[in-house]
Amino acid sequence: MRRFIVVGGGISGLTAARDLADAGHDVLLLEATDRLGGKLRRGEVAGVTVDVGAEAMINRRPEAVALATAVGLPVTHPTAATSRVWTRGALRPLPRTLMGAPLDLDQLEASGILSPEGVTRARHQQVPHPDGDVSVGDLVAARYGDEVVDRLVEPLLGGVYAGQARAISARAAVPQLLDLLTRDQISVPDPPTAAAPVFAGVPGGMWQLPEAVAAALAGSGRVDVRRDVVVREVRRTPEGLAVVADQLGIVSVEAADGVVVATPAAPTARMLADLAPVAARELAGIDYASSALVTFAFRADPDVTAAIDVGASGFLVPPVDGRAVKAATFSFAKWEWVRAAGLDKLDHQTDLLLFRTSLGRHGEEQALQVPDDELVRASLEDLAAATGLTAAPVDAVVQRWGGGLPQYAVGHVERVARIRAAVAEVPGLAVCGAAYDGVGIAACVASGHRAAGEVAAAG
Ligand SMILES: Cc1cc2nc3c(=O)[nH]c(=O)nc-3n(C[C@H](O)[C@H](O)[C@H](O)COP(=O)(O)OP(=O)(O)OC[C@H]3O[C@@H](n4cnc5c(N)ncnc54)[C@H](O)[C@@H]3O)c2cc1C
């Protein structure tokens, strides 16, 4: 039996800790804050518990759904409500796309998202032949023109990465797009109606996933979870590795046979500065975007239900339209459990409708440097302009995610390969998390599995 340390109690670290415990090892999990879960977090809005961080997991790859099921959580799927794009003065249906690259040009034209000139350019497709990695925006612009990037790719990438289309690597973020758009002929079959849903969730909220994993760890008797412990350094010792841990000012050194570092790039870089300097330098070059989510509860009065089209799951907003919000998610229309959670909630007799807006893109951090009230006000102004909603909310809760999402810049895949090569030179060390091979929950779970396997296999 060996002893491992996992640094970081987000979903990546929790996954690694669980795998190591399941393999019969002792694990010490160190989390800097007083709460496990990282970007999976719950909040209370007008007495209803909802996600104020990540709210869905991809269903078309197995890792996150498999983890949820393994720790005893039920899995649900979004309703049939579809998204809109708020652009050129109206809410318009989102046509079929692959991260904004149109898969049906007739649908795109009918949506009214592009100007007539934009449609003409999109139809005059030019096949790009990029030499190496290229940004998603440059790739799509070369094939369909700038307007497709500005009005479709930007809002979709803004949703997933809070990033800029012309900076994010196609190879790292949407490798299928490189393959698709560099072909002469694009043939994408219509999705079969019985295809598996793209997304999944957990009734009651995704925040339950880390909590259920943590409960399983506690039940295993093999994992010691310590909160409020900031790891400052990972160092080599004659016997293996050790971490320098700071628990509310009291510094200790914890020895282990192996260490999994499951923290964002900046703290990981600091921890590895001496132990793996090449990896640390590369990690320090990964930028992060900040964003904020405002979750609202509205009384389900007729003027509110009339304004919010319940056929829509929400809308995305292209940056060129100059609005404050980049998206709105009508959570009550997207998730049956959110609608149910709002029933009879106000004074036990009036239904509440919960939904959220999101604000903030990479490079636009100053827009978030205002008081919470200002983010609420700007969101309500945009909601009113988009939907006609003028009622006052019963409650509004702001959750900020400073440095929440890593930006996979052009060259990211090569950067990650250099990081992994440098980390592999330190026996017993592994890294995982959103900084490497995908920011989504499923990718993070996969990276946690991989890191646990790597340290367990070493020595
Ligand atoms: C607002 C928002 C919405 C999102 N929505 C979705 C979604 O709907 N679906 C989806 O699939 N993905 C979504 N994502 C992405 C996804 O949630 C995250 O990428 C993922 O949860 C990251 O998990 P992680 O464990 O790698 O990192 P984190 O969740 O960041 O966890 C890292 C942990 O390490 C701790 N830590 C940091 N430094 C130290 C240190 N020095 N010592 C000890 N501990 C430390 C932190 O406190 C944190 O708990 C969203 C992200 C954001 C920000």
The ligand as an SDF file (V2000), in Angstrom:
LIG
                    3D

 53 58  0  0  0  0  0  0  0  0999 V2000
  -18.9230   29.6590  -14.8120 C   0  0  0  0  0  0  0  0  0  0  0  0
  -18.5110   28.3200  -15.3800 C   0  0  0  0  0  0  0  0  0  0  0  0
  -19.4780   27.5090  -15.9390 C   0  0  0  0  0  0  0  0  0  0  0  0
  -19.1080   26.2620  -16.4590 C   0  0  0  0  0  0  0  0  0  0  0  0
  -20.0860   25.4600  -17.0050 N   0  0  0  0  0  0  0  0  0  0  0  0
  -19.7590   24.2290  -17.4310 C   0  0  0  0  0  0  0  0  0  0  0  0
  -20.7840   23.3200  -17.8470 C   0  0  0  0  0  0  0  0  0  0  0  0
  -21.9810   23.6390  -17.8020 O   0  0  0  0  0  0  0  0  0  0  0  0
  -20.4040   22.0870  -18.2840 N   0  0  0  0  0  0  0  0  0  0  0  0
  -19.0870   21.6870  -18.2810 C   0  0  0  0  0  0  0  0  0  0  0  0
  -18.8040   20.5490  -18.6780 O   0  0  0  0  0  0  0  0  0  0  0  0
  -18.1060   22.5160  -17.8570 N   0  0  0  0  0  0  0  0  0  0  0  0
  -18.4210   23.7680  -17.4250 C   0  0  0  0  0  0  0  0  0  0  0  0
  -17.4400   24.5930  -16.9570 N   0  0  0  0  0  0  0  0  0  0  0  0
  -16.0470   24.0970  -16.9180 C   0  0  0  0  0  0  0  0  0  0  0  0
  -15.8230   23.1110  -15.7730 C   0  0  0  0  0  0  0  0  0  0  0  0
  -16.7710   23.3120  -14.7510 O   0  0  0  0  0  0  0  0  0  0  0  0
  -14.4290   23.2880  -15.1720 C   0  0  0  0  0  0  0  0  0  0  0  0
  -13.4520   23.3640  -16.1860 O   0  0  0  0  0  0  0  0  0  0  0  0
  -14.0800   22.1150  -14.2530 C   0  0  0  0  0  0  0  0  0  0  0  0
  -15.0820   21.9580  -13.2540 O   0  0  0  0  0  0  0  0  0  0  0  0
  -12.7060   22.3340  -13.6400 C   0  0  0  0  0  0  0  0  0  0  0  0
  -12.4420   21.3090  -12.7110 O   0  0  0  0  0  0  0  0  0  0  0  0
  -10.9860   21.1680  -12.0820 P   0  0  0  0  0  0  0  0  0  0  0  0
  -11.0740   20.1570  -11.0040 O   0  0  0  0  0  0  0  0  0  0  0  0
  -10.0010   20.9170  -13.1650 O   0  0  0  0  0  0  0  0  0  0  0  0
  -10.6280   22.5970  -11.4910 O   0  0  0  0  0  0  0  0  0  0  0  0
  -11.3270   23.4770  -10.3890 P   0  0  0  0  0  0  0  0  0  0  0  0
  -12.7850   23.2570  -10.3560 O   0  0  0  0  0  0  0  0  0  0  0  0
  -10.8010   24.8340  -10.6240 O   0  0  0  0  0  0  0  0  0  0  0  0
  -10.7330   22.9000   -9.0250 O   0  0  0  0  0  0  0  0  0  0  0  0
   -9.4250   23.1830   -8.6150 C   0  0  0  0  0  0  0  0  0  0  0  0
   -9.3940   23.2160   -7.1110 C   0  0  0  0  0  0  0  0  0  0  0  0
   -8.0410   23.4270   -6.7040 O   0  0  0  0  0  0  0  0  0  0  0  0
   -8.0600   24.2890   -5.5840 C   0  0  0  0  0  0  0  0  0  0  0  0
   -6.7400   24.9210   -5.4710 N   0  0  0  0  0  0  0  0  0  0  0  0
   -6.2310   25.9380   -6.2140 C   0  0  0  0  0  0  0  0  0  0  0  0
   -4.9790   26.2450   -5.7780 N   0  0  0  0  0  0  0  0  0  0  0  0
   -4.6980   25.4060   -4.7730 C   0  0  0  0  0  0  0  0  0  0  0  0
   -3.5590   25.2200   -3.9360 C   0  0  0  0  0  0  0  0  0  0  0  0
   -2.4590   25.9980   -4.0740 N   0  0  0  0  0  0  0  0  0  0  0  0
   -3.6000   24.2520   -2.9720 N   0  0  0  0  0  0  0  0  0  0  0  0
   -4.6970   23.4820   -2.8350 C   0  0  0  0  0  0  0  0  0  0  0  0
   -5.8090   23.6060   -3.6110 N   0  0  0  0  0  0  0  0  0  0  0  0
   -5.8110   24.5530   -4.5640 C   0  0  0  0  0  0  0  0  0  0  0  0
   -9.1930   25.2570   -5.8890 C   0  0  0  0  0  0  0  0  0  0  0  0
   -9.6370   25.8980   -4.7150 O   0  0  0  0  0  0  0  0  0  0  0  0
  -10.2240   24.3230   -6.5130 C   0  0  0  0  0  0  0  0  0  0  0  0
  -11.1090   23.7900   -5.5560 O   0  0  0  0  0  0  0  0  0  0  0  0
  -17.7580   25.8390  -16.4210 C   0  0  0  0  0  0  0  0  0  0  0  0
  -16.7930   26.6730  -15.8460 C   0  0  0  0  0  0  0  0  0  0  0  0
  -17.1580   27.8980  -15.3280 C   0  0  0  0  0  0  0  0  0  0  0  0
  -16.1110   28.7720  -14.6960 C   0  0  0  0  0  0  0  0  0  0  0  0
  1  2  1  0
  2  3  1  0
  2 52  2  0
  3  4  2  0
  4  5  1  0
  4 50  1  0
  5  6  2  0
  6  7  1  0
  6 13  1  0
  7  8  2  0
  7  9  1  0
  9 10  1  0
 10 11  2  0
 10 12  1  0
 12 13  2  0
 13 14  1  0
 14 15  1  0
 14 50  1  0
 15 16  1  0
 16 17  1  0
 16 18  1  0
 18 19  1  0
 18 20  1  0
 20 21  1  0
 20 22  1  0
 22 23  1  0
 23 24  1  0
 24 25  2  0
 24 26  1  0
 24 27  1  0
 27 28  1  0
 28 29  2  0
 28 30  1  0
 28 31  1  0
 31 32  1  0
 32 33  1  0
 33 34  1  0
 33 48  1  0
 34 35  1  0
 35 36  1  0
 35 46  1  0
 36 37  1  0
 36 45  1  0
 37 38  2  0
 38 39  1  0
 39 40  1  0
 39 45  2  0
 40 41  1  0
 40 42  2  0
 42 43  1  0
 43 44  2  0
 44 45  1  0
 46 47  1  0
 46 48  1  0
 48 49  1  0
 50 51  2  0
 51 52  1  0
 52 53  1  0
M  END
$$$$
